[in-house]
Amino acid sequence: MTILATAAAITNKKQQQMCFSAEMFIAKNAQYEGCDMQMLVISVDGNPPVVEECVVLD
């Protein structure tokens, strides 16, 4: 499965859950307030892990 197919498989509900978790993290870690945050899908492989691809979720 390609990284784009994997990203497409992340449902709106799952994205909402991820956003909620990120908001809770920021609420508990004030040093990250005001930072430009993005949701990413990252493909890694190998040992040690190496990033193969990275896609920003809209």
Biopython code that builds the backbone (N, CA, C, O; Angstrom):
import numpy as np
from Bio.PDB.StructureBuilder import StructureBuilder

atoms = [
    (1, "MET", "N", (0.851, -1.174, 0.000)),
    (1, "MET", "CA", (0.000, 0.000, 0.000)),
    (1, "MET", "C", (0.901, 1.243, 0.000)),
    (1, "MET", "O", (1.856, 1.327, 0.771)),
    (2, "THR", "N", (0.588, 2.186, -0.857)),
    (2, "THR", "CA", (1.383, 3.405, -0.924)),
    (2, "THR", "C", (1.052, 4.341, 0.232)),
    (2, "THR", "O", (0.030, 4.179, 0.899)),
    (3, "ILE", "N", (1.914, 5.310, 0.461)),
    (3, "ILE", "CA", (1.674, 6.279, 1.538)),
    (3, "ILE", "C", (0.398, 7.066, 1.285)),
    (3, "ILE", "O", (-0.322, 7.386, 2.231)),
    (4, "LEU", "N", (0.101, 7.385, 0.025)),
    (4, "LEU", "CA", (-1.123, 8.129, -0.279)),
    (4, "LEU", "C", (-2.357, 7.285, 0.000)),
    (4, "LEU", "O", (-3.357, 7.795, 0.504)),
    (5, "ALA", "N", (-2.295, 6.010, -0.321)),
    (5, "ALA", "CA", (-3.416, 5.118, -0.026)),
    (5, "ALA", "C", (-3.597, 4.972, 1.483)),
    (5, "ALA", "O", (-4.723, 4.918, 1.977)),
    (6, "THR", "N", (-2.484, 4.909, 2.211)),
    (6, "THR", "CA", (-2.553, 4.829, 3.661)),
    (6, "THR", "C", (-3.178, 6.090, 4.237)),
    (6, "THR", "O", (-4.032, 6.010, 5.120)),
    (7, "ALA", "N", (-2.762, 7.258, 3.745)),
    (7, "ALA", "CA", (-3.322, 8.525, 4.217)),
    (7, "ALA", "C", (-4.815, 8.591, 3.922)),
    (7, "ALA", "O", (-5.591, 9.069, 4.750)),
    (8, "ALA", "N", (-5.220, 8.117, 2.752)),
    (8, "ALA", "CA", (-6.632, 8.141, 2.377)),
    (8, "ALA", "C", (-7.457, 7.213, 3.270)),
    (8, "ALA", "O", (-8.657, 7.425, 3.447)),
    (9, "ALA", "N", (-6.820, 6.198, 3.825)),
    (9, "ALA", "CA", (-7.520, 5.242, 4.682)),
    (9, "ALA", "C", (-7.787, 5.792, 6.083)),
    (9, "ALA", "O", (-8.536, 5.186, 6.849)),
    (10, "ILE", "N", (-7.187, 6.924, 6.423)),
    (10, "ILE", "CA", (-7.428, 7.534, 7.732)),
    (10, "ILE", "C", (-8.745, 8.300, 7.647)),
    (10, "ILE", "O", (-8.832, 9.329, 6.977)),
    (11, "THR", "N", (-9.746, 7.801, 8.317)),
    (11, "THR", "CA", (-11.103, 8.356, 8.222)),
    (11, "THR", "C", (-11.195, 9.728, 8.890)),
    (11, "THR", "O", (-10.327, 10.110, 9.674)),
    (12, "ASN", "N", (-12.261, 10.459, 8.565)),
    (12, "ASN", "CA", (-12.505, 11.746, 9.208)),
    (12, "ASN", "C", (-12.625, 11.586, 10.723)),
    (12, "ASN", "O", (-12.127, 12.420, 11.480)),
    (13, "LYS", "N", (-13.283, 10.519, 11.162)),
    (13, "LYS", "CA", (-13.429, 10.271, 12.600)),
    (13, "LYS", "C", (-12.060, 10.093, 13.247)),
    (13, "LYS", "O", (-11.806, 10.644, 14.318)),
    (14, "LYS", "N", (-11.181, 9.333, 12.612)),
    (14, "LYS", "CA", (-9.841, 9.120, 13.162)),
    (14, "LYS", "C", (-9.058, 10.434, 13.176)),
    (14, "LYS", "O", (-8.328, 10.702, 14.131)),
    (15, "GLN", "N", (-9.197, 11.257, 12.131)),
    (15, "GLN", "CA", (-8.525, 12.558, 12.112)),
    (15, "GLN", "C", (-9.035, 13.442, 13.245)),
    (15, "GLN", "O", (-8.255, 14.159, 13.872)),
    (16, "GLN", "N", (-10.347, 13.397, 13.512)),
    (16, "GLN", "CA", (-10.916, 14.179, 14.610)),
    (16, "GLN", "C", (-10.347, 13.708, 15.949)),
    (16, "GLN", "O", (-10.045, 14.527, 16.817)),
    (17, "GLN", "N", (-10.201, 12.398, 16.118)),
    (17, "GLN", "CA", (-9.631, 11.851, 17.348)),
    (17, "GLN", "C", (-8.181, 12.299, 17.514)),
    (17, "GLN", "O", (-7.749, 12.645, 18.614)),
    (18, "MET", "N", (-7.440, 12.289, 16.416)),
    (18, "MET", "CA", (-6.044, 12.710, 16.459)),
    (18, "MET", "C", (-5.933, 14.197, 16.790)),
    (18, "MET", "O", (-5.065, 14.594, 17.567)),
    (19, "CYS", "N", (-6.806, 15.019, 16.207)),
    (19, "CYS", "CA", (-6.810, 16.458, 16.492)),
    (19, "CYS", "C", (-7.152, 16.714, 17.954)),
    (19, "CYS", "O", (-6.527, 17.553, 18.602)),
    (20, "PHE", "N", (-8.144, 15.991, 18.478)),
    (20, "PHE", "CA", (-8.517, 16.133, 19.883)),
    (20, "PHE", "C", (-7.333, 15.793, 20.787)),
    (20, "PHE", "O", (-7.050, 16.516, 21.742)),
    (21, "SER", "N", (-6.647, 14.698, 20.486)),
    (21, "SER", "CA", (-5.484, 14.299, 21.282)),
    (21, "SER", "C", (-4.388, 15.351, 21.223)),
    (21, "SER", "O", (-3.760, 15.657, 22.237)),
    (22, "ALA", "N", (-4.159, 15.901, 20.041)),
    (22, "ALA", "CA", (-3.146, 16.949, 19.890)),
    (22, "ALA", "C", (-3.523, 18.194, 20.685)),
    (22, "ALA", "O", (-2.666, 18.811, 21.317)),
    (23, "GLU", "N", (-4.801, 18.564, 20.656)),
    (23, "GLU", "CA", (-5.262, 19.732, 21.416)),
    (23, "GLU", "C", (-5.084, 19.514, 22.915)),
    (23, "GLU", "O", (-4.716, 20.442, 23.635)),
    (24, "MET", "N", (-5.342, 18.300, 23.391)),
    (24, "MET", "CA", (-5.148, 17.989, 24.807)),
    (24, "MET", "C", (-3.659, 18.062, 25.174)),
    (24, "MET", "O", (-3.297, 18.562, 26.239)),
    (25, "PHE", "N", (-2.813, 17.563, 24.287)),
    (25, "PHE", "CA", (-1.373, 17.625, 24.516)),
    (25, "PHE", "C", (-0.919, 19.073, 24.638)),
    (25, "PHE", "O", (-0.170, 19.419, 25.552)),
    (26, "ILE", "N", (-1.376, 19.926, 23.707)),
    (26, "ILE", "CA", (-0.982, 21.335, 23.729)),
    (26, "ILE", "C", (-1.522, 22.019, 24.985)),
    (26, "ILE", "O", (-0.837, 22.854, 25.577)),
    (27, "ALA", "N", (-2.731, 21.676, 25.392)),
    (27, "ALA", "CA", (-3.320, 22.268, 26.594)),
    (27, "ALA", "C", (-2.490, 21.935, 27.836)),
    (27, "ALA", "O", (-2.418, 22.738, 28.766)),
    (28, "LYS", "N", (-1.867, 20.761, 27.854)),
    (28, "LYS", "CA", (-1.066, 20.337, 29.005)),
    (28, "LYS", "C", (0.405, 20.718, 28.875)),
    (28, "LYS", "O", (1.168, 20.565, 29.829)),
    (29, "ASN", "N", (0.809, 21.208, 27.713)),
    (29, "ASN", "CA", (2.202, 21.566, 27.456)),
    (29, "ASN", "C", (2.249, 22.953, 26.814)),
    (29, "ASN", "O", (2.418, 23.096, 25.603)),
    (30, "ALA", "N", (2.093, 23.966, 27.661)),
    (30, "ALA", "CA", (1.931, 25.350, 27.192)),
    (30, "ALA", "C", (3.087, 25.838, 26.328)),
    (30, "ALA", "O", (2.906, 26.771, 25.545)),
    (31, "GLN", "N", (4.263, 25.240, 26.445)),
    (31, "GLN", "CA", (5.397, 25.692, 25.648)),
    (31, "GLN", "C", (5.180, 25.495, 24.147)),
    (31, "GLN", "O", (5.911, 26.064, 23.337)),
    (32, "TYR", "N", (4.172, 24.687, 23.767)),
    (32, "TYR", "CA", (3.896, 24.451, 22.347)),
    (32, "TYR", "C", (2.779, 25.340, 21.802)),
    (32, "TYR", "O", (2.499, 25.304, 20.604)),
    (33, "GLU", "N", (2.137, 26.138, 22.660)),
    (33, "GLU", "CA", (1.102, 27.054, 22.179)),
    (33, "GLU", "C", (1.713, 28.022, 21.182)),
    (33, "GLU", "O", (2.826, 28.510, 21.380)),
    (34, "GLY", "N", (0.993, 28.295, 20.126)),
    (34, "GLY", "CA", (1.473, 29.231, 19.112)),
    (34, "GLY", "C", (2.365, 28.595, 18.068)),
    (34, "GLY", "O", (2.747, 29.256, 17.102)),
    (35, "CYS", "N", (2.707, 27.323, 18.237)),
    (35, "CYS", "CA", (3.524, 26.636, 17.231)),
    (35, "CYS", "C", (2.652, 26.252, 16.037)),
    (35, "CYS", "O", (1.462, 25.979, 16.194)),
    (36, "ASP", "N", (3.236, 26.234, 14.865)),
    (36, "ASP", "CA", (2.533, 25.818, 13.658)),
    (36, "ASP", "C", (2.488, 24.291, 13.649)),
    (36, "ASP", "O", (3.503, 23.637, 13.411)),
    (37, "MET", "N", (1.312, 23.731, 13.907)),
    (37, "MET", "CA", (1.158, 22.278, 14.001)),
    (37, "MET", "C", (0.535, 21.717, 12.725)),
    (37, "MET", "O", (-0.318, 22.353, 12.104)),
    (38, "GLN", "N", (0.969, 20.528, 12.348)),
    (38, "GLN", "CA", (0.415, 19.828, 11.188)),
    (38, "GLN", "C", (0.284, 18.351, 11.528)),
    (38, "GLN", "O", (1.065, 17.806, 12.308)),
    (39, "MET", "N", (-0.727, 17.708, 10.924)),
    (39, "MET", "CA", (-0.862, 16.260, 11.039)),
    (39, "MET", "C", (-0.138, 15.635, 9.850)),
    (39, "MET", "O", (-0.357, 16.023, 8.702)),
    (40, "LEU", "N", (0.726, 14.665, 10.138)),
    (40, "LEU", "CA", (1.513, 14.014, 9.103)),
    (40, "LEU", "C", (1.269, 12.515, 9.105)),
    (40, "LEU", "O", (0.987, 11.921, 10.146)),
    (41, "VAL", "N", (1.379, 11.905, 7.921)),
    (41, "VAL", "CA", (1.450, 10.453, 7.785)),
    (41, "VAL", "C", (2.876, 10.163, 7.335)),
    (41, "VAL", "O", (3.333, 10.666, 6.309)),
    (42, "ILE", "N", (3.564, 9.350, 8.112)),
    (42, "ILE", "CA", (4.971, 9.082, 7.834)),
    (42, "ILE", "C", (5.171, 7.581, 7.676)),
    (42, "ILE", "O", (4.714, 6.790, 8.501)),
    (43, "SER", "N", (5.863, 7.201, 6.598)),
    (43, "SER", "CA", (6.209, 5.810, 6.347)),
    (43, "SER", "C", (7.668, 5.604, 6.760)),
    (43, "SER", "O", (8.561, 6.317, 6.300)),
    (44, "VAL", "N", (7.896, 4.620, 7.634)),
    (44, "VAL", "CA", (9.258, 4.300, 8.067)),
    (44, "VAL", "C", (9.553, 2.835, 7.800)),
    (44, "VAL", "O", (8.647, 2.003, 7.750)),
    (45, "ASP", "N", (10.848, 2.528, 7.626)),
    (45, "ASP", "CA", (11.254, 1.148, 7.395)),
    (45, "ASP", "C", (12.671, 0.975, 7.908)),
    (45, "ASP", "O", (13.436, 1.936, 7.993)),
    (46, "GLY", "N", (13.008, -0.246, 8.246)),
    (46, "GLY", "CA", (14.376, -0.578, 8.614)),
    (46, "GLY", "C", (14.637, -0.548, 10.098)),
    (46, "GLY", "O", (13.780, -0.182, 10.902)),
    (47, "ASN", "N", (15.866, -0.950, 10.444)),
    (47, "ASN", "CA", (16.316, -0.962, 11.822)),
    (47, "ASN", "C", (17.765, -0.485, 11.840)),
    (47, "ASN", "O", (18.655, -1.248, 11.464)),
    (48, "PRO", "N", (18.027, 0.721, 12.253)),
    (48, "PRO", "CA", (17.116, 1.692, 12.839)),
    (48, "PRO", "C", (16.134, 2.231, 11.802)),
    (48, "PRO", "O", (16.427, 2.226, 10.607)),
    (49, "PRO", "N", (14.972, 2.695, 12.255)),
    (49, "PRO", "CA", (13.953, 3.189, 11.321)),
    (49, "PRO", "C", (14.454, 4.391, 10.528)),
    (49, "PRO", "O", (15.126, 5.275, 11.058)),
    (50, "VAL", "N", (14.106, 4.396, 9.245)),
    (50, "VAL", "CA", (14.436, 5.494, 8.341)),
    (50, "VAL", "C", (13.129, 5.960, 7.699)),
    (50, "VAL", "O", (12.344, 5.141, 7.222)),
    (51, "VAL", "N", (12.896, 7.278, 7.686)),
    (51, "VAL", "CA", (11.691, 7.825, 7.063)),
    (51, "VAL", "C", (11.789, 7.634, 5.559)),
    (51, "VAL", "O", (12.759, 8.057, 4.930)),
    (52, "GLU", "N", (10.766, 6.989, 4.983)),
    (52, "GLU", "CA", (10.714, 6.791, 3.536)),
    (52, "GLU", "C", (9.894, 7.879, 2.852)),
    (52, "GLU", "O", (10.313, 8.447, 1.843)),
    (53, "GLU", "N", (8.708, 8.164, 3.419)),
    (53, "GLU", "CA", (7.810, 9.168, 2.837)),
    (53, "GLU", "C", (7.081, 9.902, 3.958)),
    (53, "GLU", "O", (6.923, 9.394, 5.068)),
    (54, "CYS", "N", (6.642, 11.122, 3.627)),
    (54, "CYS", "CA", (5.900, 11.937, 4.571)),
    (54, "CYS", "C", (4.858, 12.743, 3.810)),
    (54, "CYS", "O", (5.175, 13.388, 2.810)),
    (55, "VAL", "N", (3.598, 12.707, 4.288)),
    (55, "VAL", "CA", (2.490, 13.414, 3.655)),
    (55, "VAL", "C", (1.754, 14.204, 4.724)),
    (55, "VAL", "O", (1.488, 13.685, 5.808)),
    (56, "VAL", "N", (1.416, 15.482, 4.422)),
    (56, "VAL", "CA", (0.646, 16.315, 5.327)),
    (56, "VAL", "C", (-0.832, 16.024, 5.124)),
    (56, "VAL", "O", (-1.314, 16.033, 3.991)),
    (57, "LEU", "N", (-1.569, 15.761, 6.222)),
    (57, "LEU", "CA", (-3.023, 15.560, 6.129)),
    (57, "LEU", "C", (-3.702, 16.923, 6.111)),
    (57, "LEU", "O", (-3.307, 17.839, 6.832)),
    (58, "ASP", "N", (-4.707, 17.040, 5.291)),
    (58, "ASP", "CA", (-5.479, 18.288, 5.225)),
    (58, "ASP", "C", (-6.594, 18.284, 6.219)),
    (58, "ASP", "O", (-7.348, 19.252, 6.305)),
]
sb = StructureBuilder()
sb.init_structure("model")
sb.init_model(0)
sb.init_chain("A")
sb.init_seg("    ")
for serial, (resi, resn, name, xyz) in enumerate(atoms, 1):
    if name == "N":
        sb.init_residue(resn, " ", resi, " ")
    sb.init_atom(name, np.array(xyz, "f"), 0.0, 1.0, " ", f" {name:<3s}", serial, name[0])
structure = sb.get_structure()
